[in-house]
């Protein structure tokens, strides 16, 4: 607690009658408010994500005077933990801030020097962060602050620069400078948009040999589908939970006796992925694994940290998928422009039939304009909309306006009062996956190149077989090969220096934006075209007078980046 607050509650000297306890409390609150106002003048307010992290003290021409603070948690009306625990956590958080600030100090140039924090500013930032969590997340204080410490422990210098840059810009909203200092790649392919379109057939994959990895190239027969349905009924619709691995039953149409959708009670699980703790150099002990969501050890037997109403499951068996809605080949559509290519992404939610399509998005390529973005009402009763990843909430489904084939399937875009926030997109809803698929066929044809990341998931969700597919999972393969794959978020950050799928707040993610994911996949394809075209140019490819790509003559070769005529070894 700072000296300013101590003065507010110190004994009054002899003289007039001391104020009542209520008045004294008001004085304390008033002094705290003034102190926090002065702190706010020197720092921005805590934000909700890694891209806009809680406030820190920014340098000003005339910073407000304030009493120096020590690395000691501030006095609170209701402490969320013991003082010793809070001190230990404050010190751990301060250590990470100090590390990042020291790393920045070694390389800071120009405007970056303004992002450096003094020793006192580092302390105040730490206490601000801890107080924010202690007062707003009292019931989950230990988990929240440990997640915060872990976030900064894993933060790179580039991410720290990005955070400091955003805080600097928020303090100077008139600034027109870049928000981030990360190496964001600008894609210049050296080709026109039409030439890029001409290049796409070189990137199309044959999906037939990829069937073991979930890519479907032929329509399941009706007899096979009947057999798969009979097998599911024979086992009593028993499934394994996708989250907690417990066995349970599902009841399509609800169980007659009590109207329930699934058995075996509620699902307790860990929504966060496992990660390995860093070990000291030379430490050969077994590495500990922890869950990102709550920092519990994998070996603990305490169960999950999150509880859902139902157990859920998914199936990738094409026969079971076809039993809900069978696959079809994309039909020819003469109304679709011949030079159209699209980026495609779907979001899925859990129903009594597994993972079903609940959002369908198509954007043009390479422009990225939205051609189609709708919600989809699934066939089965919903167990969980999987909002953490899909971004679709129950109120989105219930309040959405209906759309049909031939009607308006564009989202309604509503600007926000805050120019830094994305506009609100109100999506319309298709009454079934079949109607959604029919709407999709109004914007693509069998000849349309379809781009996506992990396309087998999206194509299977929409129940379509498309021969003209470009999958960024296959363009940028994992070093260990399929079924391992690089995530879209990872590829965008490592290849293009861009962040996508950023959680809005710790513990309350908004899920993926399928429009953003579709555009991201399209950008990765342009990056591949750029790299492939550079290689082709080195081999002698050129652009013809009509803009066409011209293969090198057999009489010429390329040496040192220049074309030279081949030696006549027979003359």
C-alpha positions as CSV (number, residue, x, y, z in Angstrom):
1,X,0.0,0.0,0.0
2,X,1.5,3.4,-0.9
3,X,2.2,6.2,1.5
4,X,-0.6,8.3,0.0
5,X,-3.2,5.8,1.3
6,X,-1.5,5.5,4.7
7,X,-1.8,9.3,5.1
8,X,-5.5,9.1,4.4
9,X,-6.1,6.7,7.3
10,X,-3.5,8.1,9.7
11,X,-4.8,9.6,13.1
12,X,-5.9,13.2,13.0
13,X,-4.0,15.7,15.3
14,X,-5.8,17.2,18.3
15,X,-8.5,19.7,17.2
16,X,-11.9,19.3,15.6
17,X,-13.9,16.2,16.1
18,X,-12.6,13.2,14.1
19,X,-14.8,12.1,11.3
20,X,-17.0,9.0,11.8
21,X,-15.9,5.6,10.5
22,X,-18.1,6.0,7.5
23,X,-16.5,9.3,6.6
24,X,-13.0,7.8,7.2
25,X,-13.9,5.0,4.8
26,X,-15.0,7.6,2.2
27,X,-11.6,9.4,2.6
28,X,-9.8,6.1,2.1
29,X,-11.7,5.3,-1.0
30,X,-11.3,8.8,-2.3
31,X,-7.6,8.7,-1.8
32,X,-7.4,5.3,-3.5
33,X,-9.3,6.7,-6.5
34,X,-6.9,9.6,-6.8
35,X,-4.0,7.3,-6.6
36,X,-5.4,5.0,-9.3
37,X,-6.2,8.0,-11.5
38,X,-2.5,9.1,-11.2
39,X,-1.5,5.5,-12.0
40,X,-3.8,5.5,-15.0
41,X,-2.2,8.7,-16.3
42,X,1.1,6.8,-16.3
43,X,-0.2,3.5,-17.7
44,X,-2.9,2.1,-19.8
45,X,-5.7,-0.1,-18.4
46,X,-5.4,-3.8,-18.4
47,X,-6.5,-5.3,-21.7
48,X,-7.9,-8.7,-22.5
49,X,-5.4,-10.5,-24.7
50,X,-1.8,-10.9,-25.6
51,X,-2.3,-8.3,-28.3
52,X,-3.4,-5.7,-25.9
53,X,-2.0,-6.7,-22.5
54,X,-2.6,-4.9,-19.2
55,X,-1.3,-1.4,-18.8
56,X,2.1,-0.3,-18.1
57,X,3.7,3.1,-17.4
58,X,4.4,5.1,-20.5
59,X,6.9,7.9,-20.5
60,X,5.3,11.4,-20.5
61,X,6.7,14.9,-20.6
62,X,5.5,15.7,-17.1
63,X,4.6,12.4,-15.3
64,X,2.5,12.8,-12.2
65,X,4.5,12.6,-9.0
66,X,3.8,9.5,-6.8
67,X,5.4,7.8,-3.9
68,X,7.7,4.9,-4.9
69,X,6.4,1.4,-4.3
70,X,8.2,-1.7,-3.3
71,X,7.6,-5.2,-4.6
72,X,4.8,-5.8,-2.1
73,X,1.2,-6.6,-2.9
74,X,-1.2,-3.7,-2.3
75,X,-3.6,-3.8,0.6
76,X,-7.0,-5.0,-0.4
77,X,-10.3,-5.1,1.4
78,X,-10.6,-8.8,0.6
79,X,-7.3,-10.6,-0.1
80,X,-7.7,-13.5,-2.5
81,X,-4.8,-15.5,-0.9
82,X,-2.4,-15.3,2.0
83,X,0.2,-12.5,1.9
84,X,3.1,-14.9,1.5
85,X,1.4,-16.5,-1.5
86,X,0.7,-13.1,-3.1
87,X,4.3,-11.9,-2.5
88,X,5.7,-15.0,-4.2
89,X,3.4,-14.6,-7.2
90,X,4.2,-10.9,-7.5
91,X,7.9,-11.6,-7.5
92,X,7.5,-14.3,-10.1
93,X,5.5,-12.0,-12.4
94,X,8.0,-9.2,-11.8
95,X,10.8,-11.5,-12.8
96,X,9.3,-12.1,-16.2
97,X,8.7,-8.4,-16.8
98,X,12.3,-7.7,-15.8
99,X,13.5,-10.3,-18.2
100,X,11.6,-9.0,-21.2
101,X,12.5,-5.4,-20.4
102,X,16.2,-6.3,-20.2
103,X,16.0,-8.2,-23.5
104,X,14.4,-5.1,-25.1
105,X,17.1,-2.9,-23.6
106,X,19.8,-4.7,-25.5
107,X,18.3,-4.2,-28.9
108,X,16.1,-1.1,-28.6
109,X,16.5,1.5,-31.3
110,X,14.8,4.8,-32.1
111,X,11.1,4.8,-30.9
112,X,11.7,1.4,-29.2
113,X,13.7,3.2,-26.5
114,X,10.4,4.9,-25.4
115,X,9.0,1.4,-24.6
116,X,11.6,0.7,-21.9
117,X,10.4,0.7,-18.3
118,X,12.3,2.0,-15.3
119,X,12.7,-0.2,-12.2
120,X,9.8,1.6,-10.5
121,X,7.6,1.4,-13.6
122,X,8.2,-2.4,-13.7
123,X,7.2,-2.6,-10.0
124,X,4.0,-0.6,-10.7
125,X,3.1,-2.6,-13.7
126,X,3.5,-5.8,-11.7
127,X,1.4,-4.5,-8.8
128,X,-1.3,-3.2,-11.3
129,X,-1.5,-6.6,-12.9
130,X,-1.7,-8.5,-9.6
131,X,-4.3,-6.1,-8.2
132,X,-6.4,-6.4,-11.3
133,X,-6.6,-10.2,-11.0
134,X,-7.0,-10.1,-7.2
135,X,-10.0,-7.8,-7.4
136,X,-11.8,-9.0,-10.5
137,X,-11.0,-12.7,-10.4
138,X,-10.9,-13.3,-6.7
139,X,-12.4,-16.8,-6.8
140,X,-9.9,-18.0,-9.4
141,X,-7.0,-15.9,-8.3
142,X,-4.3,-18.6,-8.1
143,X,-5.2,-20.0,-11.5
144,X,-5.5,-16.6,-13.2
145,X,-2.2,-15.2,-12.0
146,X,-0.3,-18.4,-12.7
147,X,-1.7,-18.3,-16.2
148,X,-0.5,-14.7,-16.5
149,X,3.0,-15.6,-15.3
150,X,3.1,-18.4,-17.8
151,X,2.0,-16.2,-20.6
152,X,4.9,-13.8,-20.0
153,X,7.3,-16.6,-19.3
154,X,6.7,-18.0,-22.8
155,X,6.5,-14.5,-24.4
156,X,9.2,-13.8,-27.0
157,X,10.9,-10.4,-27.5
158,X,8.9,-9.8,-30.7
159,X,5.6,-10.3,-28.8
160,X,6.8,-8.0,-26.0
161,X,7.6,-5.4,-28.6
162,X,4.2,-5.8,-30.1
163,X,2.6,-5.3,-26.7
164,X,4.7,-2.2,-25.8
165,X,4.0,-0.8,-29.3
166,X,0.2,-1.2,-28.9
167,X,0.3,0.5,-25.4
168,X,2.4,3.3,-26.9
169,X,-0.2,3.8,-29.7
170,X,-3.1,3.8,-27.3
171,X,-1.4,6.5,-25.3
172,X,-1.0,8.5,-28.5
173,X,-4.1,7.7,-30.6
174,X,-3.2,10.3,-33.2
175,X,-0.1,8.3,-34.2
176,X,-0.2,6.8,-37.7
177,X,2.9,4.6,-37.1
178,X,2.8,0.8,-37.3
179,X,1.3,-1.0,-34.3
180,X,3.7,-3.9,-34.4
181,X,7.4,-4.2,-35.0
182,X,7.3,-7.9,-35.9
183,X,8.6,-8.9,-39.3
184,X,5.2,-9.0,-41.1
185,X,5.8,-10.4,-44.6
186,X,4.3,-8.5,-47.5
187,X,3.6,-11.0,-50.3
188,X,4.7,-9.8,-53.7
189,X,4.5,-12.7,-56.1
190,X,5.6,-10.8,-59.2
191,X,2.5,-12.0,-61.0
192,X,-0.9,-10.3,-61.7
193,X,-4.0,-11.7,-60.0
194,X,-5.0,-13.5,-63.2
195,X,-1.5,-15.0,-63.5
196,X,-1.7,-16.2,-59.9
197,X,-5.0,-17.8,-60.8
198,X,-3.3,-19.6,-63.7
199,X,-0.7,-20.9,-61.3
200,X,-3.2,-22.6,-59.0
201,X,-3.5,-25.9,-60.9
202,X,0.2,-26.5,-60.0
203,X,-0.8,-26.6,-56.3
204,X,-3.9,-28.9,-56.6
205,X,-3.5,-32.2,-54.7
206,X,-4.9,-35.6,-55.7
207,X,-7.0,-36.6,-52.8
208,X,-7.4,-40.3,-53.7
209,X,-4.1,-41.5,-52.0
210,X,-4.9,-39.3,-49.0
211,X,-8.0,-41.3,-48.0
212,X,-6.2,-42.8,-45.0
213,X,-5.9,-39.3,-43.6
214,X,-9.6,-38.4,-43.9
215,X,-9.8,-37.1,-47.4
216,X,-12.9,-38.7,-49.1
217,X,-12.9,-39.1,-52.9
218,X,-15.9,-41.3,-53.6
219,X,-19.5,-41.4,-52.4
220,X,-20.3,-44.1,-49.9
221,X,-22.8,-46.7,-51.2
222,X,-26.3,-46.9,-49.6
223,X,-25.7,-50.5,-48.6
224,X,-22.5,-49.6,-46.7
225,X,-24.3,-46.8,-45.0
226,X,-27.1,-49.1,-43.8
227,X,-24.6,-51.5,-42.4
228,X,-22.8,-48.7,-40.5
229,X,-26.1,-47.5,-39.0
230,X,-27.0,-51.0,-37.9
231,X,-23.6,-51.4,-36.2
232,X,-24.1,-48.2,-34.2
233,X,-27.5,-49.3,-33.0
234,X,-26.2,-52.7,-32.1
235,X,-23.8,-51.2,-29.6
236,X,-26.6,-49.0,-28.1
237,X,-25.2,-45.7,-29.5
238,X,-22.3,-46.0,-27.1
239,X,-19.5,-43.5,-27.7
240,X,-16.2,-42.3,-26.1
241,X,-16.2,-38.7,-24.9
242,X,-13.9,-36.6,-27.0
243,X,-12.9,-34.5,-24.0
244,X,-12.8,-36.7,-20.9
245,X,-12.6,-40.2,-22.6
246,X,-15.5,-41.6,-20.6
247,X,-17.9,-44.0,-22.2
248,X,-21.5,-42.8,-22.6
249,X,-24.7,-43.2,-24.6
250,X,-26.3,-40.7,-26.9
251,X,-30.1,-40.6,-27.6
252,X,-31.0,-39.0,-30.9
253,X,-34.5,-37.5,-30.5
254,X,-34.0,-37.6,-26.7
255,X,-34.6,-40.6,-24.4
256,X,-38.3,-41.2,-24.0
257,X,-38.2,-41.9,-20.2
258,X,-36.6,-38.5,-19.2
259,X,-35.9,-36.5,-22.4
260,X,-32.1,-36.6,-21.9
261,X,-29.7,-36.4,-24.8
262,X,-26.7,-38.2,-23.3
263,X,-25.9,-40.5,-20.3
264,X,-23.3,-40.6,-17.7
265,X,-23.8,-37.2,-16.2
266,X,-21.8,-34.1,-16.8
267,X,-18.4,-33.9,-18.5
268,X,-15.4,-32.7,-16.4
269,X,-12.3,-32.1,-18.5
270,X,-9.3,-29.8,-19.2
271,X,-10.0,-27.5,-22.2
272,X,-6.3,-26.5,-22.4
273,X,-3.6,-28.5,-24.1
274,X,-0.7,-30.2,-22.4
275,X,2.7,-28.7,-22.4
276,X,6.1,-29.6,-21.0
277,X,7.7,-27.5,-18.3
278,X,11.2,-26.2,-19.0
279,X,14.0,-28.0,-17.3
280,X,17.3,-26.6,-16.2
281,X,20.3,-27.3,-18.3
282,X,21.6,-30.7,-17.5
283,X,18.4,-31.8,-15.7
284,X,17.7,-35.4,-16.8
285,X,14.7,-35.9,-14.7
286,X,11.3,-36.7,-16.3
287,X,9.8,-33.5,-17.7
288,X,6.5,-32.6,-16.1
289,X,3.4,-32.0,-18.2
290,X,0.8,-29.5,-17.3
291,X,-2.5,-28.3,-18.7
292,X,-2.4,-24.7,-20.0
293,X,-5.9,-24.1,-18.7
294,X,-5.2,-24.5,-15.0
295,X,-1.5,-25.4,-14.7
296,X,-2.3,-28.7,-13.0
297,X,0.1,-31.6,-13.5
298,X,-1.0,-34.3,-15.9
299,X,-0.3,-36.9,-13.2
300,X,-2.7,-35.3,-10.8
301,X,-5.9,-37.3,-10.1
302,X,-8.0,-34.3,-9.3
303,X,-10.0,-34.5,-12.6
304,X,-10.6,-31.7,-15.0
305,X,-11.0,-28.0,-14.3
306,X,-14.0,-27.3,-16.5
307,X,-17.5,-28.9,-16.4
308,X,-19.9,-29.2,-19.4
309,X,-23.5,-30.3,-19.4
310,X,-22.9,-33.3,-21.7
311,X,-20.3,-35.6,-22.9
312,X,-19.5,-35.3,-26.6
313,X,-17.9,-37.3,-29.4
314,X,-16.8,-37.0,-33.0
315,X,-16.5,-39.6,-35.8
316,X,-14.5,-39.5,-39.0
317,X,-15.9,-42.7,-40.4
318,X,-17.3,-41.6,-43.9
319,X,-20.1,-44.1,-43.6
320,X,-21.3,-42.7,-40.3
321,X,-21.0,-39.2,-41.7
322,X,-23.0,-40.2,-44.8
323,X,-25.7,-41.7,-42.6
324,X,-26.6,-38.2,-41.4
325,X,-26.2,-36.6,-44.9
326,X,-24.6,-38.3,-47.8
327,X,-21.7,-36.9,-49.8
328,X,-22.2,-35.4,-53.3
329,X,-19.7,-34.2,-55.9
330,X,-19.7,-30.5,-56.5
331,X,-21.9,-29.9,-59.6
332,X,-21.0,-27.8,-62.6
333,X,-22.4,-24.3,-62.3
334,X,-22.1,-22.2,-65.5
335,X,-23.1,-19.1,-63.6
336,X,-19.9,-19.1,-61.5
337,X,-17.1,-17.1,-63.2
338,X,-14.4,-19.2,-64.8
339,X,-11.6,-17.3,-63.2
340,X,-13.0,-17.6,-59.6
341,X,-11.0,-19.2,-56.8
342,X,-12.2,-19.3,-53.2
343,X,-10.9,-19.8,-49.7
344,X,-13.2,-22.1,-47.7
345,X,-13.6,-22.7,-43.9
346,X,-16.2,-24.4,-41.7
347,X,-16.9,-24.4,-38.0
348,X,-18.4,-27.5,-36.2
349,X,-20.3,-28.1,-33.1
350,X,-21.1,-31.3,-31.1
351,X,-24.5,-32.9,-31.6
352,X,-26.0,-36.4,-31.0
353,X,-24.5,-37.4,-34.3
354,X,-20.9,-36.2,-33.6
355,X,-19.4,-33.0,-35.0
356,X,-21.8,-31.2,-37.4
357,X,-21.5,-28.1,-39.5
358,X,-22.7,-24.9,-37.8
359,X,-21.0,-22.2,-39.8
360,X,-19.9,-22.0,-43.4
361,X,-17.7,-19.3,-44.9
362,X,-16.4,-18.7,-48.4
363,X,-14.2,-15.7,-49.4
364,X,-12.9,-14.8,-52.9
365,X,-9.3,-15.4,-53.7
366,X,-7.0,-13.5,-53.8
367,X,-9.1,-10.5,-52.9
368,X,-10.6,-12.0,-49.7
369,X,-14.1,-10.5,-50.2
370,X,-16.8,-12.4,-48.5
371,X,-19.0,-14.4,-50.9
372,X,-20.8,-16.5,-48.3
373,X,-20.9,-16.5,-44.5
374,X,-23.8,-18.2,-42.8
375,X,-24.7,-20.2,-39.7
376,X,-26.1,-23.7,-40.2
377,X,-28.7,-25.5,-38.0
378,X,-27.4,-29.1,-37.6
379,X,-29.5,-32.3,-38.1
380,X,-29.0,-33.6,-34.6
381,X,-29.8,-32.0,-31.2
382,X,-27.0,-29.9,-30.0
383,X,-24.8,-31.2,-27.1
384,X,-22.2,-28.4,-27.2
385,X,-21.7,-25.6,-29.8
386,X,-17.9,-25.8,-29.0
387,X,-17.9,-22.0,-28.7
388,X,-14.3,-22.1,-27.5
389,X,-13.2,-23.0,-31.0
390,X,-16.2,-22.4,-33.2
391,X,-17.0,-18.9,-31.9
392,X,-20.7,-19.7,-32.4
393,X,-22.9,-19.0,-29.3
394,X,-26.4,-20.3,-28.6
395,X,-27.9,-16.7,-28.9
396,X,-26.3,-16.5,-32.4
397,X,-28.3,-19.5,-33.5
398,X,-31.6,-18.5,-31.9
399,X,-31.6,-14.9,-33.1
400,X,-30.3,-15.4,-36.7
401,X,-32.5,-14.5,-39.6
402,X,-33.4,-17.4,-41.9
403,X,-31.7,-17.7,-45.4
404,X,-32.6,-19.9,-48.3
405,X,-31.0,-20.7,-51.7
406,X,-31.2,-17.6,-53.8
407,X,-31.7,-15.3,-50.8
408,X,-29.2,-12.9,-49.2
409,X,-26.4,-15.0,-47.6
410,X,-24.1,-12.1,-46.8
411,X,-23.6,-11.1,-43.1
412,X,-24.9,-7.8,-41.8
413,X,-22.0,-5.7,-40.8
414,X,-22.6,-3.3,-37.9
415,X,-19.8,-0.8,-37.1
416,X,-18.8,-0.4,-33.4
417,X,-18.4,2.9,-31.6
418,X,-14.8,1.9,-30.8
419,X,-12.7,2.2,-34.0
420,X,-10.1,-0.2,-32.6
421,X,-12.7,-3.0,-32.4
422,X,-13.8,-5.2,-35.3
423,X,-17.4,-4.5,-36.6
424,X,-20.1,-6.8,-35.5
425,X,-21.1,-9.4,-38.1
426,X,-24.7,-10.7,-37.8
427,X,-25.0,-14.0,-39.7
428,X,-28.1,-15.5,-41.2
429,X,-28.9,-19.2,-40.7
430,X,-29.6,-22.1,-43.1
431,X,-32.2,-24.5,-41.8
432,X,-30.2,-27.6,-42.5
433,X,-26.7,-28.7,-43.7
434,X,-28.3,-29.7,-47.1
435,X,-29.7,-26.2,-47.6
436,X,-26.3,-24.7,-46.6
437,X,-24.6,-27.0,-49.1
438,X,-27.0,-25.9,-51.9
439,X,-26.2,-22.3,-51.1
440,X,-22.5,-23.1,-51.3
441,X,-23.1,-24.6,-54.8
442,X,-24.4,-21.2,-55.9
443,X,-20.9,-19.6,-55.4
444,X,-18.6,-22.5,-56.5
445,X,-18.5,-24.9,-59.4
446,X,-16.8,-28.2,-59.9
447,X,-14.0,-26.4,-61.7
448,X,-13.5,-23.8,-59.0
449,X,-10.2,-24.0,-57.1
450,X,-11.1,-24.4,-53.4
451,X,-8.4,-23.3,-50.9
452,X,-8.3,-24.2,-47.2
453,X,-6.3,-25.5,-44.2
454,X,-7.1,-29.1,-43.3
455,X,-9.7,-29.2,-46.1
456,X,-10.7,-32.8,-45.3
457,X,-12.5,-31.5,-42.2
458,X,-14.3,-28.7,-44.0
459,X,-15.3,-30.8,-47.0
460,X,-16.5,-33.6,-44.8
461,X,-18.5,-31.3,-42.6
462,X,-20.2,-29.9,-45.7
463,X,-20.5,-33.5,-47.2
464,X,-19.0,-32.5,-50.6
465,X,-16.3,-34.2,-52.8
466,X,-14.3,-31.7,-54.7
467,X,-11.5,-32.6,-57.1
468,X,-10.0,-29.1,-57.4
469,X,-8.6,-28.7,-53.8
470,X,-5.5,-26.8,-52.6
471,X,-4.8,-27.6,-48.9
472,X,-2.2,-25.5,-47.1
473,X,-1.6,-28.5,-44.8
474,X,-0.1,-30.2,-47.9
475,X,1.6,-27.1,-49.2
476,X,3.4,-26.6,-45.9
477,X,3.8,-30.1,-44.6
478,X,4.9,-31.1,-41.1
479,X,8.5,-32.3,-40.9
480,X,7.2,-35.6,-39.6
481,X,4.7,-36.0,-42.4
482,X,1.0,-36.9,-42.2
483,X,-1.0,-37.4,-40.0
484,X,1.1,-34.7,-38.2
485,X,0.3,-31.2,-39.5
486,X,1.3,-27.6,-38.9
487,X,-1.5,-25.5,-37.5
488,X,-2.8,-22.5,-39.4
489,X,-2.0,-20.2,-36.5
490,X,1.6,-21.5,-36.4
491,X,2.1,-21.1,-40.2
492,X,0.7,-17.5,-40.2
493,X,3.0,-16.5,-37.4
494,X,6.2,-18.2,-38.7
495,X,5.7,-17.7,-42.4
496,X,4.1,-14.3,-42.5
497,X,4.6,-12.8,-39.0
498,X,0.9,-12.4,-38.5
499,X,-1.3,-13.3,-35.5
500,X,-4.7,-15.0,-36.0
501,X,-7.0,-16.9,-33.7
502,X,-6.1,-14.5,-30.8
503,X,-8.1,-15.1,-27.7
504,X,-10.0,-12.1,-26.5
505,X,-9.5,-12.7,-22.8
506,X,-7.8,-15.2,-20.5
507,X,-10.2,-17.9,-19.8
508,X,-13.0,-16.6,-22.1
509,X,-11.9,-17.2,-25.7
510,X,-14.3,-16.1,-28.4
511,X,-13.2,-18.9,-30.8
512,X,-12.0,-18.9,-34.3
513,X,-13.3,-16.5,-37.0
514,X,-13.9,-18.7,-40.0
515,X,-13.7,-15.7,-42.3
516,X,-10.3,-14.9,-40.8
517,X,-9.1,-18.5,-41.2
518,X,-10.3,-18.7,-44.8
519,X,-8.4,-15.5,-45.7
520,X,-5.3,-16.7,-43.9
521,X,-5.2,-19.9,-45.9
522,X,-5.5,-17.8,-49.1
523,X,-2.5,-15.8,-48.0
524,X,-0.4,-18.9,-47.4
525,X,-1.2,-20.0,-51.0
526,X,0.0,-16.7,-52.4
527,X,3.2,-17.1,-50.4
528,X,3.7,-20.6,-51.9
529,X,3.1,-19.1,-55.4
530,X,5.7,-16.5,-54.7
531,X,8.3,-19.1,-53.7
532,X,7.4,-21.5,-56.5
533,X,7.5,-18.7,-59.1
534,X,11.0,-17.6,-58.0
535,X,12.2,-21.2,-58.4
536,X,10.6,-21.5,-61.9
537,X,12.2,-18.2,-62.9
538,X,15.6,-19.6,-61.9
539,X,14.8,-22.5,-64.3
540,X,14.1,-20.2,-67.2
541,X,10.3,-19.6,-67.0
542,X,9.2,-16.2,-68.2
543,X,6.0,-14.2,-68.7
544,X,4.9,-14.0,-72.3
545,X,3.6,-11.0,-74.3
546,X,0.0,-12.0,-73.5
547,X,0.7,-12.4,-69.8
548,X,0.9,-16.2,-70.0
549,X,3.6,-18.2,-68.2
550,X,6.1,-19.5,-70.7
551,X,8.2,-22.6,-70.1
552,X,11.9,-22.4,-71.0
553,X,13.1,-23.7,-74.3
554,X,14.9,-27.0,-74.4
555,X,17.8,-25.2,-76.1
556,X,18.4,-22.9,-73.2
557,X,19.4,-23.4,-69.5
558,X,19.9,-21.1,-66.6
559,X,23.4,-20.4,-65.1
560,X,23.8,-17.9,-62.3
561,X,20.3,-16.6,-62.7
562,X,20.7,-15.9,-66.4
563,X,19.6,-17.8,-69.5
564,X,22.4,-19.3,-71.6
565,X,22.3,-21.5,-74.6
566,X,23.1,-25.1,-74.1
567,X,26.3,-26.4,-75.6
568,X,25.9,-28.6,-78.7
569,X,27.6,-31.7,-77.6
570,X,26.8,-33.5,-80.9
571,X,28.2,-30.8,-83.3
